[in-house]
Amino acid sequence: MHKFHCGLTETAIGPGLGSIADLGDLMMKARDAGLSEDEQFKFSELFNFATQNMPYVNLFYVRPVLDFLILHSMREVASPGAYQRQQSQRRKQYGQHSVFPKPLDPFGGL
């Protein structure tokens, strides 16, 4: 396995069939979580799969706006503390910090 978490088979068959294999893995995790109390299926895994495979999301002029306005907030709901972990990881790996302030919390008043 390498940095992108796919093995030799997924690399060889390409991104389209690799995505189908990823979807199959998610479905098996959900099934296993329903059958066993020891297994856990996290909404954040499904959310990440959906955002990675949504058309036009990764365009260089769309993604930063979408992240700031919507996706960071949704990630916080799916996995509390995700934004802080991402910022910490970015500082540790690349020595970078965010130019923009922390995204607004749309659920802060609830």
Biopython code that builds the backbone (N, CA, C, O; Angstrom):
import numpy as np
from Bio.PDB.StructureBuilder import StructureBuilder

atoms = [
    (1, "MET", "N", (0.834, -1.178, 0.000)),
    (1, "MET", "CA", (0.000, 0.000, 0.000)),
    (1, "MET", "C", (0.879, 1.241, 0.000)),
    (1, "MET", "O", (1.984, 1.244, 0.543)),
    (2, "HIS", "N", (0.370, 2.278, -0.612)),
    (2, "HIS", "CA", (1.110, 3.524, -0.625)),
    (2, "HIS", "C", (0.235, 4.649, -0.072)),
    (2, "HIS", "O", (-0.814, 4.382, 0.514)),
    (3, "LYS", "N", (0.638, 5.855, -0.244)),
    (3, "LYS", "CA", (0.011, 7.008, 0.406)),
    (3, "LYS", "C", (-1.480, 7.147, 0.107)),
    (3, "LYS", "O", (-2.217, 7.679, 0.938)),
    (4, "PHE", "N", (-1.940, 6.690, -1.041)),
    (4, "PHE", "CA", (-3.338, 6.884, -1.422)),
    (4, "PHE", "C", (-4.228, 5.718, -1.007)),
    (4, "PHE", "O", (-5.393, 5.668, -1.404)),
    (5, "HIS", "N", (-3.715, 4.795, -0.230)),
    (5, "HIS", "CA", (-4.481, 3.713, 0.378)),
    (5, "HIS", "C", (-5.126, 2.770, -0.628)),
    (5, "HIS", "O", (-6.198, 2.228, -0.357)),
    (6, "CYS", "N", (-4.515, 2.566, -1.755)),
    (6, "CYS", "CA", (-5.038, 1.547, -2.654)),
    (6, "CYS", "C", (-3.893, 0.621, -3.036)),
    (6, "CYS", "O", (-2.743, 1.040, -3.175)),
    (7, "GLY", "N", (-4.233, -0.615, -3.198)),
    (7, "GLY", "CA", (-3.240, -1.623, -3.498)),
    (7, "GLY", "C", (-2.928, -1.695, -4.981)),
    (7, "GLY", "O", (-3.371, -0.862, -5.773)),
    (8, "LEU", "N", (-2.164, -2.700, -5.333)),
    (8, "LEU", "CA", (-1.727, -2.885, -6.713)),
    (8, "LEU", "C", (-2.923, -3.136, -7.639)),
    (8, "LEU", "O", (-2.958, -2.628, -8.760)),
    (9, "THR", "N", (-3.889, -3.909, -7.176)),
    (9, "THR", "CA", (-5.054, -4.219, -8.009)),
    (9, "THR", "C", (-5.841, -2.961, -8.355)),
    (9, "THR", "O", (-6.176, -2.737, -9.518)),
    (10, "GLU", "N", (-6.141, -2.131, -7.339)),
    (10, "GLU", "CA", (-6.896, -0.910, -7.581)),
    (10, "GLU", "C", (-6.126, 0.049, -8.485)),
    (10, "GLU", "O", (-6.720, 0.741, -9.311)),
    (11, "THR", "N", (-4.815, 0.088, -8.327)),
    (11, "THR", "CA", (-3.996, 0.944, -9.182)),
    (11, "THR", "C", (-4.024, 0.450, -10.616)),
    (11, "THR", "O", (-4.086, 1.254, -11.546)),
    (12, "ALA", "N", (-3.978, -0.857, -10.808)),
    (12, "ALA", "CA", (-3.944, -1.435, -12.149)),
    (12, "ALA", "C", (-5.278, -1.296, -12.881)),
    (12, "ALA", "O", (-5.293, -1.067, -14.090)),
    (13, "ILE", "N", (-6.393, -1.429, -12.170)),
    (13, "ILE", "CA", (-7.683, -1.393, -12.859)),
    (13, "ILE", "C", (-8.188, 0.016, -13.103)),
    (13, "ILE", "O", (-9.114, 0.206, -13.891)),
    (14, "GLY", "N", (-7.603, 1.006, -12.448)),
    (14, "GLY", "CA", (-7.961, 2.391, -12.722)),
    (14, "GLY", "C", (-8.930, 2.962, -11.710)),
    (14, "GLY", "O", (-9.454, 2.251, -10.852)),
    (15, "PRO", "N", (-9.161, 4.269, -11.825)),
    (15, "PRO", "CA", (-9.971, 4.947, -10.811)),
    (15, "PRO", "C", (-11.453, 4.581, -10.836)),
    (15, "PRO", "O", (-12.086, 4.530, -9.782)),
    (16, "GLY", "N", (-12.009, 4.330, -11.998)),
    (16, "GLY", "CA", (-13.439, 4.016, -12.071)),
    (16, "GLY", "C", (-13.783, 2.714, -11.382)),
    (16, "GLY", "O", (-14.674, 2.673, -10.533)),
    (17, "LEU", "N", (-13.094, 1.668, -11.734)),
    (17, "LEU", "CA", (-13.353, 0.379, -11.095)),
    (17, "LEU", "C", (-12.842, 0.358, -9.665)),
    (17, "LEU", "O", (-13.381, -0.361, -8.823)),
    (18, "GLY", "N", (-11.801, 1.143, -9.382)),
    (18, "GLY", "CA", (-11.317, 1.258, -8.011)),
    (18, "GLY", "C", (-12.363, 1.885, -7.106)),
    (18, "GLY", "O", (-12.497, 1.495, -5.946)),
    (19, "SER", "N", (-13.107, 2.859, -7.631)),
    (19, "SER", "CA", (-14.185, 3.489, -6.857)),
    (19, "SER", "C", (-15.309, 2.504, -6.585)),
    (19, "SER", "O", (-15.917, 2.523, -5.514)),
    (20, "ILE", "N", (-15.581, 1.652, -7.546)),
    (20, "ILE", "CA", (-16.606, 0.627, -7.343)),
    (20, "ILE", "C", (-16.157, -0.343, -6.252)),
    (20, "ILE", "O", (-16.964, -0.778, -5.431)),
    (21, "ALA", "N", (-14.876, -0.677, -6.248)),
    (21, "ALA", "CA", (-14.337, -1.545, -5.191)),
    (21, "ALA", "C", (-14.435, -0.855, -3.831)),
    (21, "ALA", "O", (-14.760, -1.499, -2.834)),
    (22, "ASP", "N", (-14.155, 0.452, -3.782)),
    (22, "ASP", "CA", (-14.279, 1.205, -2.527)),
    (22, "ASP", "C", (-15.721, 1.215, -2.030)),
    (22, "ASP", "O", (-15.969, 1.068, -0.834)),
    (23, "LEU", "N", (-16.672, 1.389, -2.948)),
    (23, "LEU", "CA", (-18.083, 1.373, -2.585)),
    (23, "LEU", "C", (-18.471, 0.000, -2.036)),
    (23, "LEU", "O", (-19.220, -0.099, -1.064)),
    (24, "GLY", "N", (-17.959, -1.047, -2.663)),
    (24, "GLY", "CA", (-18.208, -2.403, -2.166)),
    (24, "GLY", "C", (-17.660, -2.592, -0.763)),
    (24, "GLY", "O", (-18.302, -3.222, 0.078)),
    (25, "ASP", "N", (-16.462, -2.043, -0.503)),
    (25, "ASP", "CA", (-15.887, -2.125, 0.847)),
    (25, "ASP", "C", (-16.754, -1.411, 1.863)),
    (25, "ASP", "O", (-16.961, -1.910, 2.969)),
    (26, "LEU", "N", (-17.270, -0.231, 1.488)),
    (26, "LEU", "CA", (-18.152, 0.508, 2.392)),
    (26, "LEU", "C", (-19.426, -0.273, 2.686)),
    (26, "LEU", "O", (-19.899, -0.296, 3.823)),
    (27, "MET", "N", (-19.972, -0.904, 1.674)),
    (27, "MET", "CA", (-21.192, -1.685, 1.850)),
    (27, "MET", "C", (-20.934, -2.875, 2.777)),
    (27, "MET", "O", (-21.774, -3.204, 3.615)),
    (28, "MET", "N", (-19.773, -3.521, 2.626)),
    (28, "MET", "CA", (-19.435, -4.650, 3.494)),
    (28, "MET", "C", (-19.229, -4.190, 4.938)),
    (28, "MET", "O", (-19.623, -4.885, 5.875)),
    (29, "LYS", "N", (-18.612, -3.017, 5.118)),
    (29, "LYS", "CA", (-18.440, -2.472, 6.474)),
    (29, "LYS", "C", (-19.789, -2.196, 7.114)),
    (29, "LYS", "O", (-19.996, -2.493, 8.290)),
    (30, "ALA", "N", (-20.710, -1.625, 6.340)),
    (30, "ALA", "CA", (-22.044, -1.330, 6.864)),
    (30, "ALA", "C", (-22.773, -2.621, 7.218)),
    (30, "ALA", "O", (-23.440, -2.700, 8.250)),
    (31, "ARG", "N", (-22.646, -3.619, 6.372)),
    (31, "ARG", "CA", (-23.275, -4.919, 6.644)),
    (31, "ARG", "C", (-22.700, -5.543, 7.914)),
    (31, "ARG", "O", (-23.440, -6.024, 8.772)),
    (32, "ASP", "N", (-21.365, -5.527, 8.020)),
    (32, "ASP", "CA", (-20.709, -6.108, 9.198)),
    (32, "ASP", "C", (-21.096, -5.373, 10.472)),
    (32, "ASP", "O", (-21.258, -5.990, 11.525)),
    (33, "ALA", "N", (-21.245, -4.044, 10.376)),
    (33, "ALA", "CA", (-21.649, -3.259, 11.548)),
    (33, "ALA", "C", (-23.068, -3.620, 11.972)),
    (33, "ALA", "O", (-23.394, -3.582, 13.159)),
    (34, "GLY", "N", (-23.902, -3.967, 11.013)),
    (34, "GLY", "CA", (-25.261, -4.375, 11.345)),
    (34, "GLY", "C", (-25.327, -5.767, 11.950)),
    (34, "GLY", "O", (-26.255, -6.075, 12.698)),
    (35, "LEU", "N", (-24.356, -6.606, 11.635)),
    (35, "LEU", "CA", (-24.358, -7.982, 12.128)),
    (35, "LEU", "C", (-23.611, -8.158, 13.442)),
    (35, "LEU", "O", (-23.913, -9.068, 14.214)),
    (36, "SER", "N", (-22.630, -7.284, 13.700)),
    (36, "SER", "CA", (-21.788, -7.456, 14.876)),
    (36, "SER", "C", (-21.691, -6.150, 15.657)),
    (36, "SER", "O", (-21.569, -5.073, 15.073)),
    (37, "GLU", "N", (-21.746, -6.255, 16.965)),
    (37, "GLU", "CA", (-21.623, -5.067, 17.794)),
    (37, "GLU", "C", (-20.185, -4.569, 17.848)),
    (37, "GLU", "O", (-19.943, -3.408, 18.180)),
    (38, "ASP", "N", (-19.226, -5.439, 17.523)),
    (38, "ASP", "CA", (-17.810, -5.067, 17.564)),
    (38, "ASP", "C", (-17.408, -4.173, 16.399)),
    (38, "ASP", "O", (-16.491, -3.362, 16.526)),
    (39, "GLU", "N", (-18.085, -4.317, 15.270)),
    (39, "GLU", "CA", (-17.764, -3.531, 14.083)),
    (39, "GLU", "C", (-18.441, -2.172, 14.160)),
    (39, "GLU", "O", (-19.550, -2.052, 14.680)),
    (40, "GLN", "N", (-17.767, -1.145, 13.639)),
    (40, "GLN", "CA", (-18.352, 0.190, 13.614)),
    (40, "GLN", "C", (-18.285, 0.738, 12.195)),
    (40, "GLN", "O", (-17.287, 0.567, 11.495)),
    (41, "PHE", "N", (-19.355, 1.394, 11.787)),
    (41, "PHE", "CA", (-19.398, 2.073, 10.494)),
    (41, "PHE", "C", (-19.595, 3.546, 10.769)),
    (41, "PHE", "O", (-20.564, 3.941, 11.417)),
    (42, "LYS", "N", (-18.683, 4.351, 10.280)),
    (42, "LYS", "CA", (-18.725, 5.778, 10.563)),
    (42, "LYS", "C", (-19.301, 6.540, 9.377)),
    (42, "LYS", "O", (-18.966, 6.271, 8.223)),
    (43, "PHE", "N", (-20.166, 7.486, 9.679)),
    (43, "PHE", "CA", (-20.749, 8.319, 8.633)),
    (43, "PHE", "C", (-19.665, 9.089, 7.889)),
    (43, "PHE", "O", (-19.812, 9.373, 6.701)),
    (44, "SER", "N", (-18.579, 9.428, 8.576)),
    (44, "SER", "CA", (-17.508, 10.192, 7.934)),
    (44, "SER", "C", (-16.888, 9.420, 6.768)),
    (44, "SER", "O", (-16.442, 10.033, 5.798)),
    (45, "GLU", "N", (-16.850, 8.090, 6.846)),
    (45, "GLU", "CA", (-16.316, 7.293, 5.740)),
    (45, "GLU", "C", (-17.207, 7.426, 4.502)),
    (45, "GLU", "O", (-16.709, 7.590, 3.388)),
    (46, "LEU", "N", (-18.499, 7.354, 4.699)),
    (46, "LEU", "CA", (-19.442, 7.507, 3.594)),
    (46, "LEU", "C", (-19.401, 8.922, 3.033)),
    (46, "LEU", "O", (-19.467, 9.115, 1.819)),
    (47, "PHE", "N", (-19.290, 9.908, 3.912)),
    (47, "PHE", "CA", (-19.209, 11.308, 3.495)),
    (47, "PHE", "C", (-17.955, 11.545, 2.650)),
    (47, "PHE", "O", (-18.024, 12.210, 1.616)),
    (48, "ASN", "N", (-16.814, 11.010, 3.080)),
    (48, "ASN", "CA", (-15.571, 11.160, 2.314)),
    (48, "ASN", "C", (-15.683, 10.495, 0.947)),
    (48, "ASN", "O", (-15.232, 11.053, -0.053)),
    (49, "PHE", "N", (-16.280, 9.307, 0.896)),
    (49, "PHE", "CA", (-16.451, 8.622, -0.383)),
    (49, "PHE", "C", (-17.315, 9.459, -1.327)),
    (49, "PHE", "O", (-17.001, 9.595, -2.509)),
    (50, "ALA", "N", (-18.408, 10.019, -0.796)),
    (50, "ALA", "CA", (-19.315, 10.813, -1.627)),
    (50, "ALA", "C", (-18.625, 12.068, -2.160)),
    (50, "ALA", "O", (-18.773, 12.397, -3.337)),
    (51, "THR", "N", (-17.873, 12.773, -1.313)),
    (51, "THR", "CA", (-17.223, 14.001, -1.783)),
    (51, "THR", "C", (-16.083, 13.709, -2.748)),
    (51, "THR", "O", (-15.816, 14.512, -3.642)),
    (52, "GLN", "N", (-15.410, 12.586, -2.586)),
    (52, "GLN", "CA", (-14.320, 12.240, -3.502)),
    (52, "GLN", "C", (-14.830, 11.840, -4.880)),
    (52, "GLN", "O", (-14.106, 11.965, -5.868)),
    (53, "ASN", "N", (-16.065, 11.361, -4.956)),
    (53, "ASN", "CA", (-16.595, 10.858, -6.222)),
    (53, "ASN", "C", (-17.697, 11.727, -6.811)),
    (53, "ASN", "O", (-18.361, 11.312, -7.761)),
    (54, "MET", "N", (-17.903, 12.910, -6.274)),
    (54, "MET", "CA", (-18.908, 13.827, -6.787)),
    (54, "MET", "C", (-18.333, 14.597, -7.987)),
    (54, "MET", "O", (-17.203, 15.081, -7.910)),
    (55, "PRO", "N", (-19.076, 14.719, -9.078)),
    (55, "PRO", "CA", (-18.561, 15.440, -10.243)),
    (55, "PRO", "C", (-18.307, 16.914, -9.948)),
    (55, "PRO", "O", (-19.081, 17.556, -9.237)),
    (56, "TYR", "N", (-17.243, 17.433, -10.486)),
    (56, "TYR", "CA", (-16.847, 18.845, -10.447)),
    (56, "TYR", "C", (-16.418, 19.352, -9.072)),
    (56, "TYR", "O", (-16.088, 20.531, -8.939)),
    (57, "VAL", "N", (-16.412, 18.509, -8.057)),
    (57, "VAL", "CA", (-16.049, 18.950, -6.715)),
    (57, "VAL", "C", (-14.565, 19.292, -6.621)),
    (57, "VAL", "O", (-14.196, 20.200, -5.877)),
    (58, "ASN", "N", (-13.724, 18.602, -7.339)),
    (58, "ASN", "CA", (-12.287, 18.805, -7.205)),
    (58, "ASN", "C", (-11.698, 19.816, -8.186)),
    (58, "ASN", "O", (-10.479, 19.876, -8.346)),
    (59, "LEU", "N", (-12.530, 20.598, -8.834)),
    (59, "LEU", "CA", (-11.999, 21.669, -9.679)),
    (59, "LEU", "C", (-11.320, 22.708, -8.795)),
    (59, "LEU", "O", (-11.822, 23.030, -7.718)),
    (60, "PHE", "N", (-10.185, 23.233, -9.241)),
    (60, "PHE", "CA", (-9.374, 24.101, -8.390)),
    (60, "PHE", "C", (-10.106, 25.354, -7.930)),
    (60, "PHE", "O", (-9.745, 25.916, -6.896)),
    (61, "TYR", "N", (-11.109, 25.807, -8.649)),
    (61, "TYR", "CA", (-11.836, 27.007, -8.251)),
    (61, "TYR", "C", (-13.123, 26.682, -7.494)),
    (61, "TYR", "O", (-13.759, 27.586, -6.952)),
    (62, "VAL", "N", (-13.512, 25.429, -7.449)),
    (62, "VAL", "CA", (-14.729, 25.029, -6.753)),
    (62, "VAL", "C", (-14.422, 24.515, -5.349)),
    (62, "VAL", "O", (-15.113, 24.870, -4.394)),
    (63, "ARG", "N", (-13.395, 23.683, -5.218)),
    (63, "ARG", "CA", (-13.140, 22.984, -3.959)),
    (63, "ARG", "C", (-12.885, 23.910, -2.769)),
    (63, "ARG", "O", (-13.476, 23.684, -1.713)),
    (64, "PRO", "N", (-12.037, 24.944, -2.876)),
    (64, "PRO", "CA", (-11.823, 25.794, -1.701)),
    (64, "PRO", "C", (-13.105, 26.487, -1.219)),
    (64, "PRO", "O", (-13.340, 26.605, -0.016)),
    (65, "VAL", "N", (-13.914, 26.935, -2.153)),
    (65, "VAL", "CA", (-15.174, 27.603, -1.784)),
    (65, "VAL", "C", (-16.125, 26.596, -1.147)),
    (65, "VAL", "O", (-16.742, 26.877, -0.120)),
    (66, "LEU", "N", (-16.237, 25.433, -1.758)),
    (66, "LEU", "CA", (-17.113, 24.395, -1.222)),
    (66, "LEU", "C", (-16.643, 23.944, 0.154)),
    (66, "LEU", "O", (-17.462, 23.737, 1.050)),
    (67, "ASP", "N", (-15.334, 23.791, 0.332)),
    (67, "ASP", "CA", (-14.797, 23.421, 1.649)),
    (67, "ASP", "C", (-15.169, 24.458, 2.691)),
    (67, "ASP", "O", (-15.680, 24.114, 3.758)),
    (68, "PHE", "N", (-14.920, 25.720, 2.394)),
    (68, "PHE", "CA", (-15.146, 26.781, 3.369)),
    (68, "PHE", "C", (-16.624, 26.957, 3.700)),
    (68, "PHE", "O", (-16.986, 27.115, 4.866)),
    (69, "LEU", "N", (-17.470, 26.932, 2.691)),
    (69, "LEU", "CA", (-18.887, 27.206, 2.910)),
    (69, "LEU", "C", (-19.688, 26.017, 3.433)),
    (69, "LEU", "O", (-20.615, 26.196, 4.223)),
    (70, "ILE", "N", (-19.340, 24.805, 3.000)),
    (70, "ILE", "CA", (-20.200, 23.666, 3.317)),
    (70, "ILE", "C", (-19.458, 22.479, 3.924)),
    (70, "ILE", "O", (-19.831, 21.997, 4.993)),
    (71, "LEU", "N", (-18.409, 22.004, 3.247)),
    (71, "LEU", "CA", (-17.832, 20.709, 3.604)),
    (71, "LEU", "C", (-17.165, 20.666, 4.971)),
    (71, "LEU", "O", (-17.280, 19.658, 5.668)),
    (72, "HIS", "N", (-16.464, 21.739, 5.382)),
    (72, "HIS", "CA", (-15.840, 21.723, 6.706)),
    (72, "HIS", "C", (-16.892, 21.569, 7.796)),
    (72, "HIS", "O", (-16.685, 20.834, 8.762)),
    (73, "SER", "N", (-18.007, 22.252, 7.646)),
    (73, "SER", "CA", (-19.082, 22.157, 8.641)),
    (73, "SER", "C", (-19.675, 20.752, 8.663)),
    (73, "SER", "O", (-19.952, 20.209, 9.733)),
    (74, "MET", "N", (-19.869, 20.170, 7.493)),
    (74, "MET", "CA", (-20.430, 18.825, 7.427)),
    (74, "MET", "C", (-19.458, 17.800, 8.006)),
    (74, "MET", "O", (-19.880, 16.843, 8.655)),
    (75, "ARG", "N", (-18.151, 17.996, 7.772)),
    (75, "ARG", "CA", (-17.158, 17.093, 8.360)),
    (75, "ARG", "C", (-17.163, 17.191, 9.878)),
    (75, "ARG", "O", (-16.991, 16.182, 10.562)),
    (76, "GLU", "N", (-17.356, 18.389, 10.411)),
    (76, "GLU", "CA", (-17.412, 18.569, 11.862)),
    (76, "GLU", "C", (-18.608, 17.828, 12.453)),
    (76, "GLU", "O", (-18.517, 17.259, 13.540)),
    (77, "VAL", "N", (-19.722, 17.838, 11.735)),
    (77, "VAL", "CA", (-20.902, 17.117, 12.210)),
    (77, "VAL", "C", (-20.647, 15.612, 12.157)),
    (77, "VAL", "O", (-20.994, 14.889, 13.091)),
    (78, "ALA", "N", (-20.040, 15.141, 11.067)),
    (78, "ALA", "CA", (-19.779, 13.715, 10.893)),
    (78, "ALA", "C", (-18.706, 13.219, 11.853)),
    (78, "ALA", "O", (-18.791, 12.102, 12.365)),
    (79, "SER", "N", (-17.692, 14.055, 12.097)),
    (79, "SER", "CA", (-16.586, 13.654, 12.953)),
    (79, "SER", "C", (-16.104, 14.879, 13.731)),
    (79, "SER", "O", (-15.268, 15.632, 13.232)),
    (80, "PRO", "N", (-16.615, 15.087, 14.939)),
    (80, "PRO", "CA", (-16.235, 16.278, 15.709)),
    (80, "PRO", "C", (-14.723, 16.388, 15.902)),
    (80, "PRO", "O", (-14.055, 15.408, 16.232)),
    (81, "GLY", "N", (-14.197, 17.594, 15.690)),
    (81, "GLY", "CA", (-12.764, 17.839, 15.815)),
    (81, "GLY", "C", (-11.989, 17.610, 14.529)),
    (81, "GLY", "O", (-10.761, 17.701, 14.529)),
    (82, "ALA", "N", (-12.682, 17.315, 13.430)),
    (82, "ALA", "CA", (-12.017, 17.014, 12.161)),
    (82, "ALA", "C", (-11.226, 18.203, 11.639)),
    (82, "ALA", "O", (-10.123, 18.026, 11.122)),
    (83, "TYR", "N", (-11.762, 19.407, 11.763)),
    (83, "TYR", "CA", (-11.066, 20.589, 11.251)),
    (83, "TYR", "C", (-9.756, 20.817, 12.011)),
    (83, "TYR", "O", (-8.724, 21.106, 11.407)),
    (84, "GLN", "N", (-9.806, 20.685, 13.332)),
    (84, "GLN", "CA", (-8.597, 20.865, 14.140)),
    (84, "GLN", "C", (-7.555, 19.808, 13.803)),
    (84, "GLN", "O", (-6.368, 20.119, 13.704)),
    (85, "ARG", "N", (-7.986, 18.559, 13.625)),
    (85, "ARG", "CA", (-7.046, 17.489, 13.254)),
    (85, "ARG", "C", (-6.421, 17.760, 11.900)),
    (85, "ARG", "O", (-5.224, 17.536, 11.717)),
    (86, "GLN", "N", (-7.215, 18.242, 10.942)),
    (86, "GLN", "CA", (-6.700, 18.550, 9.614)),
    (86, "GLN", "C", (-5.663, 19.663, 9.683)),
    (86, "GLN", "O", (-4.613, 19.570, 9.048)),
    (87, "GLN", "N", (-5.944, 20.714, 10.445)),
    (87, "GLN", "CA", (-5.009, 21.827, 10.572)),
    (87, "GLN", "C", (-3.725, 21.388, 11.262)),
    (87, "GLN", "O", (-2.635, 21.792, 10.860)),
    (88, "SER", "N", (-3.845, 20.576, 12.284)),
    (88, "SER", "CA", (-2.675, 20.070, 13.002)),
    (88, "SER", "C", (-1.814, 19.207, 12.082)),
    (88, "SER", "O", (-0.589, 19.329, 12.067)),
    (89, "GLN", "N", (-2.464, 18.340, 11.321)),
    (89, "GLN", "CA", (-1.745, 17.468, 10.376)),
    (89, "GLN", "C", (-1.035, 18.300, 9.308)),
    (89, "GLN", "O", (0.100, 17.998, 8.937)),
    (90, "ARG", "N", (-1.693, 19.335, 8.819)),
    (90, "ARG", "CA", (-1.101, 20.201, 7.790)),
    (90, "ARG", "C", (0.127, 20.932, 8.330)),
    (90, "ARG", "O", (1.134, 21.058, 7.634)),
    (91, "ARG", "N", (0.041, 21.416, 9.581)),
    (91, "ARG", "CA", (1.199, 22.089, 10.185)),
    (91, "ARG", "C", (2.356, 21.123, 10.382)),
    (91, "ARG", "O", (3.512, 21.469, 10.136)),
    (92, "LYS", "N", (2.037, 19.893, 10.833)),
    (92, "LYS", "CA", (3.074, 18.908, 11.104)),
    (92, "LYS", "C", (3.750, 18.424, 9.808)),
    (92, "LYS", "O", (4.977, 18.355, 9.743)),
    (93, "GLN", "N", (2.970, 18.094, 8.795)),
    (93, "GLN", "CA", (3.516, 17.527, 7.561)),
    (93, "GLN", "C", (4.164, 18.570, 6.655)),
    (93, "GLN", "O", (5.240, 18.332, 6.105)),
    (94, "TYR", "N", (3.520, 19.715, 6.498)),
    (94, "TYR", "CA", (3.954, 20.668, 5.488)),
    (94, "TYR", "C", (4.411, 22.011, 6.051)),
    (94, "TYR", "O", (4.951, 22.835, 5.313)),
    (95, "GLY", "N", (4.205, 22.241, 7.342)),
    (95, "GLY", "CA", (4.562, 23.519, 7.927)),
    (95, "GLY", "C", (3.660, 24.648, 7.456)),
    (95, "GLY", "O", (4.081, 25.805, 7.427)),
    (96, "GLN", "N", (2.425, 24.328, 7.087)),
    (96, "GLN", "CA", (1.486, 25.321, 6.568)),
    (96, "GLN", "C", (0.390, 25.602, 7.586)),
    (96, "GLN", "O", (0.077, 24.764, 8.432)),
    (97, "HIS", "N", (-0.179, 26.777, 7.491)),
    (97, "HIS", "CA", (-1.363, 27.101, 8.272)),
    (97, "HIS", "C", (-2.405, 27.710, 7.338)),
    (97, "HIS", "O", (-2.088, 28.168, 6.241)),
    (98, "SER", "N", (-3.643, 27.705, 7.794)),
    (98, "SER", "CA", (-4.740, 28.197, 6.969)),
    (98, "SER", "C", (-4.714, 29.719, 6.868)),
    (98, "SER", "O", (-4.461, 30.410, 7.855)),
    (99, "VAL", "N", (-4.975, 30.232, 5.678)),
    (99, "VAL", "CA", (-5.051, 31.674, 5.449)),
    (99, "VAL", "C", (-6.385, 32.203, 5.948)),
    (99, "VAL", "O", (-6.466, 33.322, 6.455)),
    (100, "PHE", "N", (-7.422, 31.405, 5.804)),
    (100, "PHE", "CA", (-8.763, 31.809, 6.193)),
    (100, "PHE", "C", (-9.021, 31.458, 7.647)),
    (100, "PHE", "O", (-8.408, 30.532, 8.179)),
    (101, "PRO", "N", (-9.920, 32.185, 8.295)),
    (101, "PRO", "CA", (-10.290, 31.833, 9.670)),
    (101, "PRO", "C", (-11.063, 30.511, 9.676)),
    (101, "PRO", "O", (-11.444, 29.986, 8.629)),
    (102, "LYS", "N", (-11.276, 30.002, 10.865)),
    (102, "LYS", "CA", (-12.058, 28.772, 10.994)),
    (102, "LYS", "C", (-13.427, 28.985, 10.355)),
    (102, "LYS", "O", (-14.056, 30.021, 10.576)),
    (103, "PRO", "N", (-13.896, 28.020, 9.566)),
    (103, "PRO", "CA", (-15.213, 28.163, 8.928)),
    (103, "PRO", "C", (-16.318, 28.377, 9.953)),
    (103, "PRO", "O", (-16.218, 27.941, 11.100)),
    (104, "LEU", "N", (-17.354, 29.045, 9.523)),
    (104, "LEU", "CA", (-18.502, 29.303, 10.390)),
    (104, "LEU", "C", (-19.183, 28.007, 10.759)),
    (104, "LEU", "O", (-19.214, 27.064, 9.969)),
    (105, "ASP", "N", (-19.725, 27.962, 11.955)),
    (105, "ASP", "CA", (-20.454, 26.792, 12.422)),
    (105, "ASP", "C", (-21.948, 27.044, 12.216)),
    (105, "ASP", "O", (-22.551, 27.797, 12.980)),
    (106, "PRO", "N", (-22.556, 26.425, 11.193)),
    (106, "PRO", "CA", (-23.966, 26.682, 10.928)),
    (106, "PRO", "C", (-24.878, 26.126, 12.012)),
    (106, "PRO", "O", (-26.037, 26.528, 12.116)),
    (107, "PHE", "N", (-24.357, 25.193, 12.827)),
    (107, "PHE", "CA", (-25.170, 24.562, 13.861)),
    (107, "PHE", "C", (-24.861, 25.126, 15.242)),
    (107, "PHE", "O", (-25.327, 24.585, 16.246)),
    (108, "GLY", "N", (-24.088, 26.198, 15.309)),
    (108, "GLY", "CA", (-23.665, 26.778, 16.582)),
    (108, "GLY", "C", (-24.816, 27.276, 17.432)),
    (108, "GLY", "O", (-24.753, 27.199, 18.659)),
    (109, "GLY", "N", (-25.853, 27.779, 16.813)),
    (109, "GLY", "CA", (-26.971, 28.330, 17.563)),
    (109, "GLY", "C", (-27.965, 27.296, 18.012)),
    (109, "GLY", "O", (-28.851, 27.599, 18.811)),
    (110, "LEU", "N", (-27.840, 26.052, 17.509)),
    (110, "LEU", "CA", (-28.824, 25.020, 17.865)),
    (110, "LEU", "C", (-28.464, 24.312, 19.133)),
    (110, "LEU", "O", (-29.190, 23.417, 19.568)),
]
sb = StructureBuilder()
sb.init_structure("model")
sb.init_model(0)
sb.init_chain("A")
sb.init_seg("    ")
for serial, (resi, resn, name, xyz) in enumerate(atoms, 1):
    if name == "N":
        sb.init_residue(resn, " ", resi, " ")
    sb.init_atom(name, np.array(xyz, "f"), 0.0, 1.0, " ", f" {name:<3s}", serial, name[0])
structure = sb.get_structure()
